Amino acid sequence: MCTNYAPVQRRILREIFGVEPPAGVYKAETYPDYAAPIVRADDHGSHSAALASFGMVPRARIPPGARRYDTTNARSETVGERPAFARCWRQGQLCLIPATAFYEFAYPDQGTDGAAPAGSPGKPVRWRVWLPGEPAFGIAGLWRDWPDQALSFTMLTVNSAQHPLMQRFHKPGDEKRSVVIVPRAQWHDWLTCRDPEIARTFLRLLPADALQAEPAPKVQGAPIPDAD
């Protein structure tokens, strides 16, 4: 599950994604309920950027007393069935989530140093994953609007158990999942797709050798600056 990523700078929205940056401020790292830019296409195929909240159902919009649940990620296999996502998926409300990196946690085996029984997970280490040689990339997403005109979004995920890189992340015993990076040549086709079954054909992982990853521990208590 990806709940933390680095959105692009405003100039990258212009230079790489070809859209004007949205009004408003957003942080250099995005977490659930943070505002960040997404790119959408209208019915005429014109692209535009907007600020949206990370998580299809922001916590502030969950009714009092209702069970809280995470909607930052949507499983591609069930996105058309889950109440939080189904209507938007059927209506083709697809988006790109512009990013320079996303973060996942790896759980090293601590059994060798006696800190924990052999085979048990060690302290999780945050890793940064990015596309080397590219200033930015677009993650496959789904968006929705609210009666007050606010927007929110989720990241679509696929199983990554057989992926040489992405299978290394997430807690032992949990299903291995990964977000999907849409190749730049397919951005327009993805954004203008309105057929759910065709949309599924875009949800494929890039080869491991197209990605790069390294440990990126978070400094506890460090403030997150605004994006440029």
C-alpha positions as CSV (number, residue, x, y, z in Angstrom):
1,M,0.0,0.0,0.0
2,C,1.4,3.4,-1.0
3,T,0.4,6.2,1.4
4,N,3.3,8.5,0.9
5,Y,4.8,10.0,-2.3
6,A,6.6,13.1,-3.6
7,P,4.5,15.2,-5.9
8,V,6.1,17.2,-8.7
9,Q,7.1,20.9,-8.6
10,R,4.8,23.4,-10.2
11,R,7.2,24.0,-13.1
12,I,7.2,20.2,-13.9
13,L,3.4,20.4,-14.3
14,R,4.0,22.9,-17.1
15,E,7.1,21.5,-18.7
16,I,6.4,17.7,-18.5
17,F,2.6,17.4,-18.1
18,G,1.7,20.4,-20.2
19,V,-0.8,21.8,-17.8
20,E,-1.0,25.0,-15.7
21,P,-0.4,24.4,-12.0
22,P,-3.5,24.6,-9.9
23,A,-4.1,27.5,-7.5
24,G,-3.2,26.7,-3.9
25,V,-0.2,25.4,-1.9
26,Y,0.8,21.7,-1.5
27,K,3.5,20.0,0.4
28,A,6.7,18.4,-1.0
29,E,5.6,15.1,0.3
30,T,2.1,13.8,0.3
31,Y,0.3,11.7,3.0
32,P,-3.3,10.7,3.4
33,D,-5.7,13.8,3.4
34,Y,-2.9,16.1,2.0
35,A,-3.7,18.1,-1.0
36,A,-1.7,17.4,-4.2
37,P,-2.1,18.0,-7.9
38,I,-3.8,15.5,-10.2
39,V,-4.2,15.7,-14.0
40,R,-7.5,15.0,-15.7
41,A,-8.9,15.1,-19.2
42,D,-12.4,16.6,-20.1
43,D,-14.8,15.1,-22.6
44,H,-13.0,17.0,-25.4
45,G,-9.6,15.5,-24.4
46,S,-8.1,18.7,-22.9
47,H,-5.8,18.1,-20.0
48,S,-5.9,20.2,-16.8
49,A,-4.5,20.0,-13.3
50,A,-6.4,20.4,-10.0
51,L,-5.6,20.1,-6.3
52,A,-7.3,17.1,-4.7
53,S,-7.1,15.3,-1.4
54,F,-5.2,12.1,-1.2
55,G,-7.7,9.4,-0.3
56,M,-11.0,8.8,-2.1
57,V,-13.0,9.4,1.1
58,P,-11.1,12.0,3.2
59,R,-11.3,11.3,6.9
60,A,-13.2,14.5,7.6
61,R,-16.0,13.2,5.3
62,I,-16.5,9.9,7.1
63,P,-19.7,10.3,9.0
64,P,-19.4,10.4,12.9
65,G,-19.6,6.9,14.3
66,A,-18.8,5.2,11.0
67,R,-15.9,2.8,10.7
68,R,-12.8,4.5,9.4
69,Y,-11.2,2.9,6.5
70,D,-8.3,3.7,4.2
71,T,-9.0,4.8,0.6
72,T,-5.6,6.0,-0.6
73,N,-5.3,2.8,-2.7
74,A,-7.9,0.9,-4.8
75,R,-7.3,-2.7,-5.8
76,S,-7.7,-3.0,-9.6
77,E,-9.3,-6.4,-9.2
78,T,-12.3,-5.0,-7.1
79,V,-12.3,-1.3,-7.9
80,G,-15.6,-1.7,-9.9
81,E,-17.3,-3.4,-6.9
82,R,-16.2,-1.3,-3.8
83,P,-18.7,1.4,-2.9
84,A,-16.0,4.1,-2.5
85,F,-14.8,3.6,-6.0
86,A,-17.3,1.8,-8.2
87,R,-19.3,4.7,-9.6
88,C,-16.2,6.7,-10.5
89,W,-14.6,3.7,-12.1
90,R,-17.6,3.0,-14.2
91,Q,-17.8,6.6,-15.3
92,G,-14.1,6.6,-16.3
93,Q,-13.0,9.2,-13.9
94,L,-9.3,8.4,-14.4
95,C,-6.4,10.7,-13.5
96,L,-2.7,10.8,-13.4
97,I,-0.9,11.5,-10.1
98,P,2.3,13.4,-11.0
99,A,5.2,12.3,-8.9
100,T,8.9,12.2,-8.7
101,A,9.0,9.2,-6.3
102,F,6.8,7.1,-4.1
103,Y,7.7,5.4,-0.8
104,E,7.3,1.9,0.5
105,F,8.4,0.1,3.6
106,A,10.7,-3.0,3.6
107,Y,10.9,-5.2,6.7
108,P,14.3,-6.7,7.1
109,D,14.8,-10.0,8.9
110,Q,16.2,-9.4,12.3
111,G,16.9,-13.0,13.2
112,T,20.6,-12.8,12.5
113,D,21.4,-10.3,15.2
114,G,19.3,-11.8,18.0
115,A,16.9,-8.8,18.1
116,A,14.0,-11.0,17.1
117,P,13.4,-14.7,16.4
118,A,14.7,-15.8,13.0
119,G,12.2,-15.1,10.2
120,S,10.4,-12.4,12.1
121,P,10.1,-8.9,10.6
122,G,12.5,-6.3,11.8
123,K,12.0,-2.6,12.1
124,P,10.5,-1.3,8.8
125,V,12.7,0.9,6.6
126,R,11.3,3.4,4.2
127,W,12.5,3.1,0.6
128,R,12.2,5.6,-2.2
129,V,11.2,4.3,-5.6
130,W,11.6,6.4,-8.8
131,L,12.1,6.3,-12.5
132,P,15.8,7.0,-13.2
133,G,16.5,9.4,-16.0
134,E,13.0,10.9,-15.9
135,P,12.2,14.1,-14.0
136,A,8.7,12.9,-13.2
137,F,6.1,10.1,-13.9
138,G,2.4,9.6,-13.7
139,I,0.7,7.1,-11.3
140,A,-2.6,5.7,-12.4
141,G,-5.4,7.2,-10.3
142,L,-9.1,7.6,-9.9
143,W,-10.8,10.8,-8.8
144,R,-14.1,12.0,-7.5
145,D,-15.8,15.3,-6.7
146,W,-17.9,16.3,-3.8
147,P,-21.0,18.6,-3.5
148,D,-18.8,21.5,-2.4
149,Q,-16.7,21.1,-5.5
150,A,-13.7,19.6,-3.6
151,L,-11.8,16.8,-5.2
152,S,-10.2,13.6,-3.9
153,F,-8.3,10.7,-5.5
154,T,-6.9,7.3,-5.0
155,M,-4.0,5.3,-6.5
156,L,-4.9,2.1,-8.4
157,T,-2.8,-1.0,-7.4
158,V,-2.0,-4.4,-8.8
159,N,-0.5,-7.6,-7.3
160,S,3.3,-7.4,-7.3
161,A,4.1,-10.8,-5.8
162,Q,6.1,-11.8,-8.9
163,H,7.8,-8.5,-9.4
164,P,11.5,-8.6,-8.6
165,L,11.6,-5.2,-7.0
166,M,8.1,-4.5,-5.7
167,Q,7.7,-7.9,-4.0
168,R,10.4,-6.7,-1.5
169,F,8.0,-4.3,0.2
170,H,5.1,-4.5,2.7
171,K,4.9,-6.5,5.9
172,P,5.6,-10.2,5.7
173,G,2.4,-12.1,5.3
174,D,0.6,-9.2,3.6
175,E,-0.3,-9.4,0.0
176,K,2.4,-7.7,-2.2
177,R,0.8,-4.7,-4.0
178,S,2.2,-1.9,-6.1
179,V,0.9,1.3,-7.7
180,V,1.0,1.5,-11.5
181,I,3.2,4.0,-13.4
182,V,1.6,4.9,-16.7
183,P,4.2,5.2,-19.5
184,R,4.4,8.8,-20.8
185,A,3.3,7.7,-24.3
186,Q,0.1,6.4,-22.9
187,W,-0.9,9.4,-20.7
188,H,-3.5,10.8,-23.1
189,D,-5.0,7.4,-23.9
190,W,-5.3,6.7,-20.2
191,L,-6.9,10.0,-19.3
192,T,-9.4,9.9,-22.1
193,C,-10.4,6.2,-21.6
194,R,-14.0,5.8,-20.5
195,D,-14.4,2.1,-20.8
196,P,-13.5,0.2,-17.6
197,E,-12.4,-2.9,-19.3
198,I,-10.0,-1.0,-21.6
199,A,-8.8,0.9,-18.6
200,R,-7.7,-2.4,-17.0
201,T,-5.3,-3.0,-19.8
202,F,-3.2,-0.1,-18.7
203,L,-2.7,-1.5,-15.2
204,R,0.6,-3.3,-15.7
205,L,3.8,-2.9,-13.8
206,L,7.0,-1.6,-15.4
207,P,10.0,-4.0,-15.6
208,A,12.1,-3.9,-12.5
209,D,15.1,-2.6,-14.4
210,A,13.1,0.5,-15.4
211,L,12.9,1.5,-11.7
212,Q,15.4,2.4,-9.1
213,A,15.1,2.2,-5.3
214,E,17.1,3.1,-2.2
215,P,16.5,3.4,1.5
216,A,15.1,6.8,2.4
217,P,14.5,6.9,6.2
218,K,12.2,9.7,7.3
219,V,13.6,12.1,9.8
220,Q,11.1,12.1,12.7
221,G,9.7,15.5,13.6
222,A,11.1,17.2,10.5
223,P,8.7,19.7,9.0
224,I,7.6,19.0,5.4
225,P,8.2,22.1,3.2
226,D,5.9,23.4,0.6
227,A,6.5,22.2,-3.0
228,D,8.2,24.8,-5.2
